[in-house]
Amino acid sequence: MYAQMVDTGTPSAAAVDAQEARFQQRIDDGIRIEAQDWMPERYRRTLIRQISQHAHSEIVGQLPEGNWITRAPSLKRKAILLAKVQDEAGHGLYLYSAAETLGISRDQMVDDLHAGRAKYSSIFNYPTLTWADVGAIGWLVDGSAIMNQIPLCRCSYGPYARAMIRVCKEEAFHMRQGYDLMLALARGTPAQQAMAQDALNRWWWPSLMMFGPPDGDSVHSAQSQAWKIKLFTNDELRQKMVDQTVPQAEYLGLTVPDPDLKWNAERGHYDFGAIDWEEFYNVVKGNGPCNRERLETRRRAWDDGEWFREALVAHAGKAAARATAKAA
Amino acid sequence: MAGSARLEYLLRLGDNALILSQRLGEWCGKGPALEEDMALTNTALDLLGQARLWLSLAAEEAGDGADEDTLAYLRDDRAFRNLLLVEQPNGGYADTLVRQFLFDAWASLALRQLLGSSDAAIAAIAEKAIKEVSYHLRRSSDLVVRLGDGTARSRALLQAALDTLWPYHHELFTGDAVDAEMLARGIGFDPASLRDAWLSYVRDVLAEATLTVPSAGGWAPKGGKQGLHSEHLGKLLAEMQVLPRSHPGARW
């Protein structure tokens, strides 16, 4: 009787508790959750939010870098940038597919993005004003992204974890390419060096904001950690990013735009200045320099492509009808 | 840029790939579907790779410290040798697709001829490029058929694009003294000799796509191969070349 109640989809509160406990036990034992497994509705929703937000970030993230494809200053750099942007679109594709295993369609996710119901990483609401910004995005933005994403290769949801393995490999490559671009500028003419410093000045703080609000203010953290879809806190990851990046900036001969930055031998970490969270929340709310433009570009691409998508469906219908007629 | 016929020939091959790649790069992040965004970038990347091979070979021929980047970034529009077709603006997706299809159908025939070139370096690049271009042609032909024979709206958009771009196909088959010399030396081919095969292939695809082949005759713009371009190229180059031009001597 008890089992029957579960099967009919109207389980008692006690049954749900037992099911959730078994689910949590599986996670605690390090066993991956797969698409066909039972999962709490909140786990499913949280993952859909997280994975689709990640997918949208890849797609919108094509735009600031795409801004420089036509102006890349050497054919080699142009090829690297084209390949990188293509990788981002590919990441978007796997991530949408991973989210689809949770019972949401790609069209629904895209619609949520265009309607402003879903978010993407706020970093892409900053403009790429010079060529050095392409390097800074690779070095700092992809650097922060990797820091966030490497732990996700071990997250509890199988399809997401597996997608992240490939994404991380490519992102690591992008970060090295970004750093290499910055190195060429740092070793270049005074104008190129100034371009590199200016890019670091503008991208440093937004890159640190990418890890999200301080741990005390983070709304999703505790439950996500219990579910192992978040393995480190925002502040832990941010500290790792600062510790990793400061020596890299020094090697480039660039100055990190933070007067409070200094090595703390006792902690074994860099201390750094206060982040302007007002700016962060303002950009999240839609008031960054490029929020409107980015979303409008995506909406226009989608609307302009409507005839294309409709025609492919219509052709597939005609082809199927012809095949049926032939067979009959 | 005055130079040997071989240099001119290599610039023509390289500039076609470079300029079309540049146009496709403008689509980044704005395609009609995510898969198409990836495909446009992929095609742009293949063509850019081909352009780098042709232009590096051209730079060897030119000497004087030229390299792929000086050729791409420091020549003025009158020194570019690409076909007028590839510099035409992207327009909407239908225009971009039809331009690609007309070019792919020509490039696959042209590269096949170059496989037999007496110039080993040219034959080697053609061998690499033809694999990519054969795939581009399969893709663009398939999409022309699916979108031509899709909805009334998609058919109208493709037909309008075809009518606009059709006059530019004449230049693909118009030879000059450079072509004649390359043919005589066993390096190149006679452009006019490709016309029948091209027309036959294009007609078959357009028929399957339920599109109408535009009528013969009329306006036949040409001159791109000799450096006489449309107004579009100057603006394309102004954008492409801005950084190396504004930072003379800088390395990137």
Chai-1 contact restraints between the chains, C-beta under 6 A:
chainA,res_idxA,chainB,res_idxB,connection_type,confidence,min_distance_angstrom,max_distance_angstrom,comment,restraint_id
A,Q62,B,G29,contact,1.0,0.0,6.0,A-B,restraint_1
A,L63,B,G29,contact,1.0,0.0,6.0,A-B,restraint_2
A,G66,B,C28,contact,1.0,0.0,6.0,A-B,restraint_3
A,G66,B,G29,contact,1.0,0.0,6.0,A-B,restraint_4
A,I69,B,G25,contact,1.0,0.0,6.0,A-B,restraint_5
A,I69,B,C28,contact,1.0,0.0,6.0,A-B,restraint_6
A,T70,B,G25,contact,1.0,0.0,6.0,A-B,restraint_7
A,T70,B,E26,contact,1.0,0.0,6.0,A-B,restraint_8
A,T70,B,E239,contact,1.0,0.0,6.0,A-B,restraint_9
A,R71,B,V242,contact,1.0,0.0,6.0,A-B,restraint_10
A,P73,B,L243,contact,1.0,0.0,6.0,A-B,restraint_11
A,P73,B,P244,contact,1.0,0.0,6.0,A-B,restraint_12
A,P73,B,W252,contact,1.0,0.0,6.0,A-B,restraint_13
A,S74,B,D69,contact,1.0,0.0,6.0,A-B,restraint_14
A,S74,B,W252,contact,1.0,0.0,6.0,A-B,restraint_15
A,L75,B,R52,contact,1.0,0.0,6.0,A-B,restraint_16
A,L75,B,E68,contact,1.0,0.0,6.0,A-B,restraint_17
A,L75,B,A72,contact,1.0,0.0,6.0,A-B,restraint_18
A,R77,B,W252,contact,1.0,0.0,6.0,A-B,restraint_19
A,A79,B,L48,contact,1.0,0.0,6.0,A-B,restraint_20
A,L82,B,T41,contact,1.0,0.0,6.0,A-B,restraint_21
A,L82,B,A44,contact,1.0,0.0,6.0,A-B,restraint_22
A,L82,B,L45,contact,1.0,0.0,6.0,A-B,restraint_23
A,A83,B,L45,contact,1.0,0.0,6.0,A-B,restraint_24
A,V85,B,C28,contact,1.0,0.0,6.0,A-B,restraint_25
A,Q86,B,M38,contact,1.0,0.0,6.0,A-B,restraint_26
A,Q86,B,T41,contact,1.0,0.0,6.0,A-B,restraint_27
A,A89,B,D37,contact,1.0,0.0,6.0,A-B,restraint_28
A,A89,B,M38,contact,1.0,0.0,6.0,A-B,restraint_29
A,L93,B,L34,contact,1.0,0.0,6.0,A-B,restraint_30
A,W131,B,L243,contact,1.0,0.0,6.0,A-B,restraint_31
A,A184,B,W252,contact,1.0,0.0,6.0,A-B,restraint_32
A,G188,B,A250,contact,1.0,0.0,6.0,A-B,restraint_33
A,T189,B,A250,contact,1.0,0.0,6.0,A-B,restraint_34
A,Q192,B,A250,contact,1.0,0.0,6.0,A-B,restraint_35
A,A301,B,K30,contact,1.0,0.0,6.0,A-B,restraint_36
A,G305,B,P32,contact,1.0,0.0,6.0,A-B,restraint_37
A,G305,B,A33,contact,1.0,0.0,6.0,A-B,restraint_38
A,W307,B,R153,contact,1.0,0.0,6.0,A-B,restraint_39
A,W307,B,S154,contact,1.0,0.0,6.0,A-B,restraint_40
A,F308,B,P32,contact,1.0,0.0,6.0,A-B,restraint_41
A,F308,B,Y93,contact,1.0,0.0,6.0,A-B,restraint_42
A,R309,B,A33,contact,1.0,0.0,6.0,A-B,restraint_43
A,E310,B,T151,contact,1.0,0.0,6.0,A-B,restraint_44
A,A311,B,L147,contact,1.0,0.0,6.0,A-B,restraint_45
A,A311,B,G150,contact,1.0,0.0,6.0,A-B,restraint_46
A,A311,B,T151,contact,1.0,0.0,6.0,A-B,restraint_47
A,A311,B,S154,contact,1.0,0.0,6.0,A-B,restraint_48
A,L312,B,R146,contact,1.0,0.0,6.0,A-B,restraint_49
A,A314,B,G150,contact,1.0,0.0,6.0,A-B,restraint_50
A,A314,B,T151,contact,1.0,0.0,6.0,A-B,restraint_51
A,H315,B,R146,contact,1.0,0.0,6.0,A-B,restraint_52
A,H315,B,D149,contact,1.0,0.0,6.0,A-B,restraint_53
A,H315,B,G150,contact,1.0,0.0,6.0,A-B,restraint_54
